[in-house]
Amino acid sequence: MLVNVINELCELLYNEKKFKLVGDLLLTLIDEVPFEHKKFMLANAKTSYFNGAEIQKAFDVLLRLESYPHDWKLEQEKVQYMRHLCRYEEGKNICSNMPESPEKKLLLGWFLMKEGKFKESFAMTETARHGACWSGSKQLLNLPMWDGNDTTGNLVIVGEGGSGDELIFSRWIPEIKKKCNKLYYYCDNSLMQVFERNFGVIEFKITNLKDVVAMVPSMSIPYILEKEFAGTDVYLTSRKDLLGQLNNMIPKKGVRIGINYTGNENHSENHMRKIPISDMIRTFREYGELINLQKEYMEPNNDLKCIELQTWDHTLAVMDSCDIIVTACTSIAHAAGALGKKTIVLSSGCDYFTWCDTENKGKSIWYKNVWCIRQATGKWDQALIDAKNLLEEVL
C-alpha cells in the first residue's frame, strides 16, 4: 500500500534528520493517498518542518489542518508559531479567545511579560500552576507554600526547571535568607556548589524535611515577594583559584570571546535555538581568541580553544576569563548575565520570558550587560550579522 511505503520512507529520512525533505515529500504525495490519511500526513509534515526550523512552512501546513476537525491544542500551537514568526498581536488575540486552561494562562503570562507587565505576568503564571511545584526529577515535598512573611523557622527553596531557570531565580535567594532562620536549597546538579559559595545556603536532603516549615518553589519567588521588576544586579562570582589555573593553562592573548552554540539536546525546541558552531566561529574569529563554553563540545579546532568543563564552577571560571560572550538562549546566557559579563544572546522570535520584552539588539532588563538579538525566520544568517555589528560596538 502506498501509504505504508510513504511512512517507511519518511521515517528513514526523519531519523536521518532530513526534516525539510520529509515535509516536502509528504506534501508532494498527499494527493495520491485516500482522504482518511491526509490529516495524518499534514500533521507529520507540520512537525517535520518545525523540527527543521522551517517555521513559515510549518505554519502554512497548520492552516491547512484547520479545515479538519480539531481541538484547542491546534490553536495553542498556532499561537506558538506566530510567536516564532514575531506576529505577536495576532498570537495574543488568538490566545485570548482560547478556552480556559493552564496552558492558556502560561501563554498569556508570556504576552504580559512581553508588554513589560512583570508582576501581572508572574501572577498569571501562578494561577496556571495551581500550587504545583515544577521540580523535575526531584522528589516532591509534602510541605506548605511559604507566604512571604518573616519566620523563625527554616525554609527550603525547591529549584525548578533547568539550570537556566535556577540561575535566573537564584538572584532573590539573599532576600529570602533574611526572612528565615536557616535556608536550605533543593538542587540536583552542580549548581549547588555555586549557590553554597555565593549565597551560603545549605544543601537540602530528604532527612532535613522535619527541620523545615515551608517550601519556596524557585519560579514562584517573584510572585511571593510581589516583585515589580527583576533588576540588573550582579549576583554570582567565579572561583578565583580555578580562574588562576585557567590563566596558567591557557594564557590570555588579546580579546577573549566565549562561544556557546546550543542548549540541552533533549529540550523540545532545542532545534530553534541551536546555531551552527562553524557559522559562529567564522563570524567572530577575526575579533579575538575564541573559547568554547559548550560542555559536551570538545572537537579540535584551530579557531576555538576547548577545555574540559567538569562542573559549573569550571564553566563560570572560563566565562569570567572572557571579555565578551556570544551564546544561544541557554543557561550559559543567564550565568553570564549573573556574572555581569558583557553578553550577546541569540534567540528566536519566541524568546524565553527573560528576553521577550527586550527590543531587538537592545539591552536586557534582567541583567546589567546583556544584549538580545532575535531571528524570526528559523535561520541565523541575519542574526549573526547583527551580532557581529553589535560585538564591534560593545568591544
N, C-alpha and C positions, 0 to 999 in steps of 0.2 A: 504494500500500500504506500502511495506517495507520501502521505503524512508521516509514516514511520521513517522513511528514508530521509525526509527533511529534518526530522527530530534528531536522528542519529548523526547526520552531517553537522547540524548546528551545535550539537553537544560537543563534538570533537573540536570544532572551531572555538567554541566558548571556553573549553578547557585550555586551549592554547592562547587565551586572552585576546582573540581576534574579534573583539566585541562589535566594532562597526561593520565588519564583514557579515557577522551573524544577522545584525539588524537589516542590512541591505538585502541579504539573501531571503529573509523571511518576507519582506515587503514585496520583493520581486515575484515570489511564488505564491503569495496569498490568494491570488485569483484562481489558482489551479486546484484548490482544496475545497471540500464541502463547507457549507456555511457554518456548521457546528464547530469547526476547527479554527475559524477565522479569529475569534476573540482571543483564544489561547495564543495564536501566532502573534497577534498585535501586542499582547501583554509581554511576550518574550522579546519582541523587537524593541519595545519601550525600555525594558530593563537592560537589554544589551547596549543600546545607545547611551543610556545613562552611565553604565559602567565604563563605557568608552569615552566619557566626558563629552559626548555629542548632545548637549543639553537641549538645543533647539529642536533637533530631530526627535529626541525622546518626548518633548512637549507636544510636537505635532502628532506623534502617534497616540499620545494620551487623548488628544482632542478627537481622534477617530474612535477611540474606545468609548467616548461619551455617547455614541449612538446605540450602544448596548446597555442593557440594564446594569446599574452599578449602585454601590452604596457610598456613604460619605467618605470612605477611605480614599476613593479616587479624587475627591475634592481636596483632601489633605495633601495628597501627592501633587496635585496641580498647584497648590499654594507653594509647596516646596520648590517646584520647578520655576515658578515665577520669581521666587527669591533668588535662585541661581541666575536667572536672566535679568535681575535688577528691575523687575516690573513690580515694584513694591506696593503701590497703591492698589493695583488690581488684585494682588495677592491678599492684601489686608481685607478688601471688600468681600472676596470670596470666603475668607476665613470667618469674618463676622457673621455670615449667613449660614455657617455650618451648624448642625445640631450640637447641643451642649455635650461636651466630653472633656476628659482630662487633656487629650491631645489638642483640642481646640484652644484650651486655656494656655498650654505651653506655646503654641504658635502665636497667640495674641500677646503673650508675655514678651516674645521676641520683638514684635512690632512696637510695643510700648517702649522697650529698651531702645529701639532704633529712633524713636521720637524723643529720646532723652528723658523719658519718664522712669527714672531709676527705681524709686520707691514703689510706684504703682506696678512696675514690671515684676518685682520680686513678690509682691502681694498676690498678683495673678498666678505666678508660678506656684506659690504655696497652696493656693486653692486646688491646683491640679494634683498636688502630691497627696492630699487628704491625710496629712500626718505621717505619710510613709517616709522611709529613710532609704535613699538610693545608695546602699552601702556596697554594692558589687559583691565581691566574693567574701566579704567579712560576715561573721556570724551576727545575726540580728540581736539587738539588745532589748530586753524587756524592761525599759526604763521610761519614765515620763519625759516629755519635751521640756527643756528649760524655758522659763517665761521671760528671761532677760533681766530679772531683778537680782540684786546682790544676794549672795547666800554664804552662810558659814560652812556649808557642805562642799563636797568635791564634785566637779563636773567632768564629763568626758566628751570631747569633740569626736564625732564619727566622720572620718574623711570619706567623701563621696566622689563618684565619677572616676575619671582617670587622673593621672599625675598632674595634668594641666589644671584641672578643677581644684585639686588640693592646694596647688601653688597659688591660684587666684584667691581663694578664700582664707588662706593662712594669714593674710595681711591683718585680719582682725583678731588673731589669737592674743596679742598683748592686751587688748581691751577686755577680752573675756577673762583673762588671767587675773585682772584686777578685781573682778566681781565674785571670786570664789576663793575657797581655801586652797585646794590642790586642783590642778588642771591636767587631766590625762588626755592623750591623743591616741585614737584607734586607727592605725595605719598599717597597711600590709606590704609596704615596699620600702626601698632605701631612703625615701624622703623622711622617714622617722629620724634618722641621724641628723638630717639638716634641721628639722624642726626642734629637736632636743637642743642642738647647739645654738640656734638663733633665738628661740623663744623660751627655753627652759621648761618645756612641757615634759610630762612623764609618759613613757610608752605604756599603753593600756593592754592588760591581759585579762582574760575572762575571770581569772581568780581575783581581780580587783573589783569585780562587779558589786560586791557587798559594801565597798567603800564609797560608792558613787550615788548621788541623789537624783541626777538627771543627765540626759544626753543632749548634745547640741549637734544636729546634722550640719555639716560644714556649709552646705549650699543654702541653708536656712539662716545663716548668721546675719546677712544684711537685713533680712526681714525681721528677725528677732530684735536686732539692735536699732531698727527703724532708721536705717541709713538713707540719706537723701542722694548720696553720690559715693563713688569708690575712693577717690583721692589718688594722688600720684606719689605717695611716699616710697622711698627705697627701703625694703624691709628684709632683704636677705644679704648674707655675706658669703664669701667663699672661704675655704681653709687656707690660710697663708702658707702653711707648711707644704701643702700639695701644689700651690701656686709656685713656690720656690723650686720644688722638684721639677715641675714642668719647665720652668725657665732654664734650668740647668740641662734638661734633656733636649729641649728644642729652643735654643736661644732665639729671641725675637729679632726679626730683621725688618725694620720699617713698619708699615701699617699692617696689622693682622686682622683678617676678616674671617669670622666664624660662619660656617655654612651648614644649614640643615635643610634637607630637601623633602622629607616626608614624615608622617607620624606612624602610629601603630598600624601595621599592615592588616590587622584584623578589624579595624574600625570600619563601620558600614559605609562610610563615604570617604575613605582614605584616597580613593581614585580621584576625588575632586580637590584634594589638597597636596597631591604628590607632584613634584616638579622634577623634570628630568635633570639628574645631577650633572650630566655633561653640559646642559644648557647653562646651568648656574656657574659652573667652572669657567666656561667660555665667556660668560658675561662679566665676571668680576675679577678674573685673574690678573688683569692689567693694573688693578688698583692696589695690589699688595699681596701679602702672603696669605693663602687660604688654608684654613684648618677645619677639619671635619668635626661636627657636633652630633652626627648621627651614630647612635650607639652600635647598631648592627653593621655599619658600613666600614670595611677595612680593606677595600680593594686598593692595590698600589697605584698611585697616580703621581706623576712628576709635578702636577699643579695643585695637589691637595694633600696636605700633611694629615696622616691618620695615626692616632694613638689609641690604646685600649681605654675605654671609658667604663671602669668597673662599677662605679656607684654614682649616685647623684652628686656627691661631693667632688668626685673627679671631674664630672661634667661641668659643675659650677666653676671649678678652678680654671679649666680650659676657657670657658666663656669669659671669666674675669681677665684673662690674658689678652682678650681681643679688644680692638679699638671700635669695632662695629660688628654687628651680627645681622645676617640676612637669613631668614628662616620661613619655612612653610608654617601654616597655622597649627602648631602643635604645642606640647608642654614646654619645649625649648623657648618659645616666644614669651611665655609667662615667666619662666625662670630668668630670662634676660631682662625683662621689664622689672622684676622684683630686685634684681641686682643693680638696676639703674644704668645698664649698658645701653648705648645707642643701638637701636634695633629697627630693622625694616621687616615687617611681617607681610608675607604674600598670602592673600586669602581669596576665596571665591566670592561671588556676589551674595551667596547665602552665608555671610560671615558668622563666626561664633558670636555669642551675645556681647562679648567684651569689645568687639571691634565694630559692631553693626551700625552704631550711630556716628562713627568717625568718618569725616569727609575723606573721599578717596585721595590718597597721597597726603593725608593730614595727620595730625598728632593725636595719639590716643588719650582719652580722659582717664584711663586706668593706670597708666604708667608715665614716669617722668620723661623718658627718652625713646618712646616707641612711635614709629610712623606706620600707617597701614596702607597697603596698595591692594586693590581687588581687581579681579578679572570677571567678566560676565559672559564669556564665550565657551568656557571649558578648556581654553588654550592659554598658555602662559607667555606667548611671544611679546605682546604689548606690555604686560605687567612687568616683565623682566627689563624691558627698555625703560619703563617708568622708574623701576627700582635702581637701575644704573644711573639715571639722571639724578635721582634723589640722593643716592650714595655720594655722588660728586659734590652735591650741595652740603650734605652733612659733614663730610670729611674736610 
